[in-house]
């Protein structure tokens, strides 16, 4: 009886943990989001990490002089700041990765993307973990009225955490009552 409850709890907890996701400071604590010392800084950082659906990217930067633009692959390659999917300018941007595939981000500051302030993040599904790359879906820019806002990303991330805590509480109550 106890052994089956432990297995049940382990399975339920493993289902809950991905909802919370891990936070990754883009570029790492030392580099953060600024004009890099070399054009490969952000690509090397992204390659050292494994991102899963539910993880959160955090950009720390001076919101008065820089921004983060989510863009298409083509705009990433061309450093085109004219038609972003989403624009973030608050200086402490948090974005939850909601699906697997490739995400592309560039600096909105003049000339920064051309000097390497851009990052491609490959997100794996929870089922694949770190076993292989996810297939990149075609990403088309959303119409301006439908573009996501930083507040929308923060709100969805924040709402997943109370749900996960509630589920864990219910599991523990079940164990105590048994």
Secondary structure, DSSP 4 states (H G I P E B T S, - for coil): -HHHHHHHHHHHHHHHHHHH--EEETTHHHH-SS--SSTTHHHHHHHH--EETT-EEEEE--TTT--EEEE-HHHHHHT--SS-SEEE-SSEEEEE--SSEEEEEEE-STTTGGGT-EEEEEEE-TTTTTSSPPPPPP--PPPGGG---HHHHHHHHHHHHHHHHHHHHHHHHHHHH-
